[in-house]
Structures are given as C-alpha cells and as structure tokens.
Amino acid sequence: MKTRVVVTGMGAITPIGNDVESFWNGLKEKKVGIGPITQFDTTEYKAKLAAEVKDFDPKNYMDPKAAKRMERFSQFAVAASKEALENSGIDMEQEDPYRVGVCLGSGIGSLQAMEREHSKLLEKGPGRVNPLLVPMMICNMAAGNVAIQFGLKGKCFNVVTACATGTHSIGEAFRSIQYGEADVMVAGGTEASIAPIGVAGFTSLTALTTVLDPMRASIPFDQDRSGFVMGEGAGVVVLESLEHAVARNATIYAEVIGYGSTCDAYHITSPAEDGSGAARAMTNAIQDGGIRPEDVDYVNAHGTSTHHNDLFETMAIKSALGDHAREVKINSTKSMIGHLLGAAGGVEFITCVKSIQDGFVHATAGLETEGEGCDLDYTKGEGVSSDVNVAISNSLGFGGHNASILVKKFEQ
C-alpha cells in the first residue's frame, strides 16, 4: 500500500505578488508582471524586459543579519518557505525535526555573487574575494538556509535540472515521503538570475525575446512568440504523509498522486522534436497515479513562449493524452510571470493546487492567434470556471530533463 502524500502548505514570491493569494489573484486577473529590467543598465543589451519581483524586503521574513549572509535566490526560498510553513500550521516544537526534510532547488544559484566577486578578483586580487562567496553562491544553499532558519533536520537535498528543477524537487520530495524517509517535506524551487551575465548568456543563445512591449513579450503558443522572458521568485510547498496530516488535524489542499521523469537524450537545449520524452514523463506520472489519461482535466504547460518548446510540448500532450488532448484545458502561467527557471515548477504546482481549490483555470495572457501546430485549447482570452479534479504540471529543462507531476482533489 503506497503512502498517500498531501499538500498542506504553500508559499510564493513572484513577479505579480509576494504571497500565494496575491499571486493567484493576479493570475485570475491576467496581471502581467513583465517590465523593463531595473537591476542593471540594459543599454547595450538586446533583451530589455524581465519579470522582476517587486517590493521584496528580506527583513520582513528573516533576521537582517541572516539575510546579509544570503543571496537573493536564498532569501526568496526562505521567504516562500516561511509562508508555506505558517500556512501549513505545523508546529516544529511538536515535531521530530529529523522527520521533517527539505528538497528545494535552484537552477543556477547566484550569478550576482559570481559577477561581483569576479570583478573584485580582477581589480583587487584574490585576497579581496569575499570569504562567503562559495557558501552564498552555490545552488544547494537555498535548501540549507531553509533548513537552518526553521530547524528542519531531516533529509535535506536539492535537484538541479535547469528549468525542470522545481518540479523534480517536489517529485523527489513526494517520493521521499512515499518511501518513508520523512513525514514532512518542504519542497519547491527558487531563482534570481536577472543579472548581466545571465541575460547576456540567454540572449546569445537566442532564447530570450527582444520584444519591447511587455504585453507581447511572453505569449506562449502564439504565432508571434519569439523567446522567453526571464523571471525570478520562489514557489514552495509543504508535503506530508496523509497519516501525519490527519494526526495533527491539518488543512489538506490537494493530494499528489503521480510523478514522472525522463530524459530526451537528444540535445542540450532543444526538446526532442516529436515530444516523446515529455510525453513519456506525463504517461509515467499518469500510470504512477493509477488514473487514465481521460481523467486529466487540466495541464499547466511548461509553455515558455519559444518556438520549439510550445510546438513540441503540444505534440507531447497529444501523444500522452490521445484524443482527450482536445478536451483538456491547457494554460501557461509564464504568460504573466515569465520563466522563473528553477522556480517555475514550484509556482506552477501551486497554480495547479489553486485551480483545483477554486475550480478555475487562468487564461494564457497575450495569446491572440495560435502558432502553426499549436492547435489545442490553451485557455485563450479569459480564464474559465471549470471543475478541476486532476491537474498535471509539466517542466522541461535544458539537458533534455522532463518532469511531470500529478495533483488531485483530495478525497478522504
């Protein structure tokens, strides 16, 4: 008998709101959080837009001294985890801390720390490099800082699979509870890579859009899509075994029932051209959840607004869901918040849970005319009230990493 795993807490820092409710309300209102980059001078850059987190003050979430020893991606992780843990009502005084773990990833870690200290190295020599450079920069410090802040002494690790990081992290946390390694896992993704080297690198790869109109920049599945918009933020959830949640009389938001993970083994940046890898991840999640493809009501697509992703993901959905692909509601949260890279899967998982709770599928903002081969129902125009019993969230990362996670309305 598999251990049932439920969602009992959620926290989010996003370009359209710094808590779950404002983020979700923003999605319902088609609020686009994209604008000119303010974190550095973009005069010489082709890509000038990003989806930045606004009005974020780490002192609202943690001790100022602790915040100083964290880079922005870690601060986002701690802030979102604080909301998720408070939202879950979990009392660490009552818990065995060795049974509460963390799986919280970042795709990149801190580019800002690397840039800053590399400049010092060149200008002032090796002796002037900050002794905290390494522990502030490396990807696993988001998980480490969350564990330290909240006294979580169980399994603590992170997955780094580029843009699939958040979904893989939640999936592996789900497995950790199923396997009996933890009763509770704080899981998700965080990212803050709107830095000169990050924007320059993705632009050189021709992955970022150079459109200047924020309302036409991130337009997944649209014929005029021209690349993604870099976003930042964090999405963190509290997962726990059903038995543990019931024992402490927790509010249960949804149940995680399936997880699938594959690799295209094809190309470092392009998905497999027939969508087969992503399709198999979805199929694996559906089989793991013990349901049929026809049971899926809603797909939160990876939907990056790049030509290849949107076309090949459409093919993957058709392959995984068969004829039912034409009946299912699909959308892309990235149409409003851009691409949060390693954090994308975390906030998109939260979107799935809120869609189940509210019976609402948000619109793919900015979608006007579907591109060639993009011929499914991407929730164009306005969001729709629709009963969502089962949702699947997809994330696809550079390196060919595919992850799909299946969330279901909770029934006792």
PASETOR-341774 format. One line per field, with one value per residue (C-alpha): residue in three letters; x, y, z. Coordinates in steps of 0.001 Angstrom, whole numbers, m for minus. Each point is the difference from the previous one (the first is absolute). Layout:
aa <- ala  ...
xx <- X  ...
yy <- Y  ...
zz <- Z  ...
END
This chain:
aa <- met  lys  thr  arg  val  val  val  thr  gly  met  gly  ala  ile  thr  pro  ile  gly  asn  asp  val  glu  ser  phe  trp  asn  gly  leu  lys  glu  lys  lys  val  gly  ile  gly  pro  ile  thr  gln  phe  asp  thr  thr  glu  tyr  lys  ala  lys  leu  ala  ala  glu  val  lys  asp  phe  asp  pro  lys  asn  tyr  met  asp  pro  lys  ala  ala  lys  arg  met  glu  arg  phe  ser  gln  phe  ala  val  ala  ala  ser  lys  glu  ala  leu  glu  asn  ser  gly  ile  asp  met  glu  gln  glu  asp  pro  tyr  arg  val  gly  val  cys  leu  gly  ser  gly  ile  gly  ser  leu  gln  ala  met  glu  arg  glu  his  ser  lys  leu  leu  glu  lys  gly  pro  gly  arg  val  asn  pro  leu  leu  val  pro  met  met  ile  cys  asn  met  ala  ala  gly  asn  val  ala  ile  gln  phe  gly  leu  lys  gly  lys  cys  phe  asn  val  val  thr  ala  cys  ala  thr  gly  thr  his  ser  ile  gly  glu  ala  phe  arg  ser  ile  gln  tyr  gly  glu  ala  asp  val  met  val  ala  gly  gly  thr  glu  ala  ser  ile  ala  pro  ile  gly  val  ala  gly  phe  thr  ser  leu  thr  ala  leu  thr  thr  val  leu  asp  pro  met  arg  ala  ser  ile  pro  phe  asp  gln  asp  arg  ser  gly  phe  val  met  gly  glu  gly  ala  gly  val  val  val  leu  glu  ser  leu  glu  his  ala  val  ala  arg  asn  ala  thr  ile  tyr  ala  glu  val  ile  gly  tyr  gly  ser  thr  cys  asp  ala  tyr  his  ile  thr  ser  pro  ala  glu  asp  gly  ser  gly  ala  ala  arg  ala  met  thr  asn  ala  ile  gln  asp  gly  gly  ile  arg  pro  glu  asp  val  asp  tyr  val  asn  ala  his  gly  thr  ser  thr  his  his  asn  asp  leu  phe  glu  thr  met  ala  ile  lys  ser  ala  leu  gly  asp  his  ala  arg  glu  val  lys  ile  asn  ser  thr  lys  ser  met  ile  gly  his  leu  leu  gly  ala  ala  gly  gly  val  glu  phe  ile  thr  cys  val  lys  ser  ile  gln  asp  gly  phe  val  his  ala  thr  ala  gly  leu  glu  thr  glu  gly  glu  gly  cys  asp  leu  asp  tyr  thr  lys  gly  glu  gly  val  ser  ser  asp  val  asn  val  ala  ile  ser  asn  ser  leu  gly  phe  gly  gly  his  asn  ala  ser  ile  leu  val  lys  lys  phe  glu  gln
xx <- 0  1558  232  m2385  1602  m1922  644  m529  1888  995  2194  917  2168  m844  92  m3748  m194  2093  m2414  m2219  m3281  1284  1789  m3171  m2222  2465  m282  m3796  130  2499  2524  3257  3083  2399  1767  3362  2918  877  2775  2696  447  m1238  1182  2283  m2318  m2452  m2362  m1306  m2977  m276  m2580  1545  m1207  m1171  114  1870  1638  1752  m258  m3736  777  3224  2567  1926  3331  m1096  m1266  3413  1565  m2402  m198  m3340  m936  455  m1947  m2913  138  m81  m2844  m2155  779  m1011  m3394  m408  875  m2249  m2762  369  m467  2847  1532  3652  m52  m2344  1908  3001  2250  1782  m3289  m451  2144  691  313  319  1980  1367  1053  2915  694  1383  1374  81  2483  2198  m46  661  2902  1503  232  1772  2385  964  203  1403  1462  m912  438  m3035  m2526  m2757  617  m3736  m39  m268  m2645  m2064  256  m562  m3420  m526  96  m3711  m806  2700  m1171  m3638  1006  2093  m2687  m2756  1907  m771  2467  m1313  1057  1214  982  m627  m497  1620  m1569  m148  m3625  m1302  1561  m3163  m2112  2745  513  m3688  m53  3040  m1443  m3218  2075  1916  m3292  m1376  3189  m291  3114  m1956  m3435  170  1978  384  402  203  2261  1575  1883  1417  2111  m957  3662  2157  1711  m3283  m1859  2998  435  m3626  m126  3078  m1781  m2954  m2255  m1253  m2486  1210  m3566  m441  m3759  m566  m3450  1428  3220  m1020  m2743  117  m1513  m529  1156  2070  1867  3699  1671  m509  108  2220  m1821  1005  m1591  m743  m2797  79  m2480  m313  m656  m764  m1268  m3779  328  2189  m2283  m3118  1702  670  m3385  1594  m1920  598  35  567  1631  3116  m657  2591  3439  1801  3552  1853  2811  m158  3684  m123  1434  1300  m2609  m2654  m2721  m430  m1806  m2853  m571  573  2017  m2503  m2862  1579  458  m3733  m907  2227  m1672  m3468  908  1623  m3230  m2117  m2271  m853  999  m3724  m26  2315  m2017  2772  3610  2200  2401  3685  m1047  3101  m950  2895  m776  1380  m1365  m3595  m230  1718  m1878  m3274  1082  906  m3431  m1691  2214  m575  m3731  m1094  m3409  m597  2674  m2672  m2337  2482  577  3609  1693  3372  601  3167  m2232  m249  3077  2576  2256  1178  2510  659  m2941  m2527  m1155  m539  m2338  m1733  m687  m1627  m2051  m1269  m1007  m1809  m1754  m1284  m1080  m1758  m1250  1648  2506  1777  431  3198  402  1068  m974  m1784  600  1282  3244  325  m447  m1274  m3601  m1222  m2077  2519  m2676  236  m1761  m1370  465  m2836  m1865  429  m77  3615  317  3388  2754  3389  2920  2822  3554  2654  3618  3191  1843  m3198  m1416  m3766  m2141  m3759  m1899  m3616  m2194  m3527  m2894  248  m2575  169
yy <- 0  3307  2795  2771  3447  3242  3738  1910  3274  2356  3074  2175  2966  1005  2908  562  m444  m950  m2492  m2767  1941  3088  m2248  m2023  3087  1503  m3075  154  3687  m604  2268  57  452  759  3345  1663  m1499  2206  m2106  1177  2343  m1738  2653  m2446  m3007  m1211  m1480  2827  m1560  m2346  m1056  1355  m534  3365  1523  m2937  778  m3013  1612  m741  m3723  m479  1558  2743  m1572  m3367  1719  1609  m3439  m1098  805  987  m3550  m1273  2942  m811  m3655  865  2505  m2462  m2804  2207  616  m3700  m1188  2589  m880  m3690  692  m2384  505  m1034  m134  m2972  m1722  m2309  2360  m2998  m1000  3420  467  2404  m453  3474  689  2853  m400  2421  1249  3529  1521  3347  m1258  m1465  3228  2215  m2042  m663  3780  280  m2795  1804  3472  m640  m3510  m3355  1180  2278  m2646  m349  m3045  m725  m70  m3774  m613  2891  m995  m3757  m1415  m2176  2997  690  m3386  431  3461  m1112  m2934  2281  2685  m2413  m2779  m2727  m2828  m2739  m886  3269  71  1744  m930  2080  m663  3509  946  m3347  567  1047  m2890  m2568  1325  m414  m3417  m1235  1355  m1910  m3174  633  m34  m2989  m1889  787  2176  2995  889  3572  1597  3684  m56  2216  2293  3434  2204  3513  172  3368  977  1290  m3322  m1916  2295  227  m3766  m851  2785  m1382  m3341  1813  m1357  3392  2198  3453  1362  3305  m185  m1811  m1142  m1697  m1373  m3252  m1394  m3814  m1900  3254  222  3092  m1591  764  m1290  m5  2819  m644  55  m496  m1147  m3127  m2527  m2272  m2562  m2127  m3640  m2593  m3508  m131  m1827  2759  2767  m1647  m610  3721  987  1933  1714  m2024  1928  m2822  m3395  m774  m3296  m416  1045  m719  840  m703  1307  769  m998  2073  3541  2372  2703  m1313  m2403  m3207  1089  m2490  870  m3642  633  2447  m2300  m2939  2086  822  m3628  m1179  2481  m1148  m3673  752  1705  m2982  2071  105  2811  861  852  3011  3248  2569  240  2810  29  838  2497  2171  2101  m1416  m1483  m3462  m477  935  m2070  m3104  181  143  m3187  m1566  773  m1554  m3062  m459  766  m1246  1260  1417  2661  1990  m42  1020  3600  1129  3248  1580  1904  1382  2263  2260  m638  m896  m2999  m473  m2645  m2253  1522  m422  m3467  1133  2878  m1996  m2854  2566  1204  m3559  m296  3364  m999  m3153  1958  2793  m1926  2573  m204  3293  1378  m179  3782  1593  m2985  1405  m2340  m3540  m829  m2727  m3428  1536  m1135  m897  1933  2335  2038  2946  3224  m301  m2515  m2488  m1436  m3733  m2908  m1195  m3406  m1003  2356  m744  2431  m320  1326  m507  1030  522  m3307  m1779  m283  m601  m66  m330  2  m981  1723  m1051  1414  m1533  m2592  m1822
zz <- 0  m1113  2549  m1027  m225  408  m344  3239  m532  m2826  m324  m2968  m946  m3578  m2473  579  3761  3007  1539  m1354  99  m1831  m2528  m647  m167  m2466  m2217  113  m973  m2845  1707  m1979  2200  m2841  m452  m740  1927  2989  1566  m2427  m2973  m3159  m2492  m1806  330  m2643  2602  2166  1797  2956  2566  3190  3554  1351  3495  1531  3337  1541  3457  m95  m15  1936  2291  m1905  958  m1402  m3166  m561  m190  m2712  m3678  m1533  m1089  3566  1438  m2330  1080  3700  m512  m1975  2465  2920  m1609  m860  3508  1672  m2458  893  3715  797  3443  m36  3811  m341  m2823  m149  m2024  m1540  m1691  m1652  m3096  m2841  m3751  m1454  m3148  m2071  m3607  206  3536  194  m3184  1815  2606  m2712  m2042  3011  1352  m3430  m504  3364  m992  m3220  1525  3484  m39  1560  3574  m290  m1025  2612  2239  m243  m3821  m277  2694  m1347  m3665  m174  m927  3080  2343  m544  1566  2639  1036  235  2220  2227  303  1014  1754  m2538  657  m2284  m3525  m1578  m3644  m3278  m3614  m2744  m3400  m1493  m662  1307  3448  1882  m1280  543  3544  869  m1680  1912  3261  m792  m484  3257  1928  m1934  798  3711  206  1315  1361  m1310  m2844  m834  m3785  m3064  m1958  168  m2450  m335  m3151  m1488  m149  m2862  m701  196  m2377  m2355  m35  m712  m2632  m1796  m65  m1678  2767  1271  m1806  m1025  m265  1856  679  3337  m1169  m3127  1485  1691  m2251  183  m2949  m1965  m3624  914  2929  m177  3150  3740  2547  3012  3305  3630  3236  1999  397  3050  1316  3109  m825  2641  370  292  3320  1436  m1326  1454  3339  439  m1464  m2873  m2789  m3164  m3291  m2485  m417  m2054  m1764  m2744  m1207  m3248  m1038  m3250  m2188  m3721  m370  m3154  196  2695  m652  m2422  1128  m2020  m3159  357  3667  935  3169  1473  m1042  1822  3173  m86  m701  2875  2382  m1129  481  3365  1058  m1023  m2227  m3708  m2398  m266  3716  m492  16  m259  m1171  1283  m2945  125  m2706  m260  m3058  m2037  m3398  740  3508  m736  m3176  1391  3311  m1927  m1794  3358  1486  m3036  269  3747  103  m3429  m1173  3480  m710  m1859  3024  2681  1157  m482  1006  611  3230  m1660  m2115  3070  2133  m2634  433  3577  m1145  3023  1885  m2829  1043  3586  m822  m2754  2448  2309  m2988  m491  3663  m97  m3243  1727  3085  m1892  m3040  m2237  m2872  m662  m3508  m2019  m58  m3277  m2165  m3047  m2956  529  m1787  m2615  1589  3260  m361  3490  2568  1664  1865  m2377  915  3519  2786  494  2963  m426  2425  324  1622  m1431  m1206  m1498  62  m2547  174  m2677  505  m2015  m119  m1017  3522  114  3142  465  3262  525  2584  935  1974  3459  998  3328
END
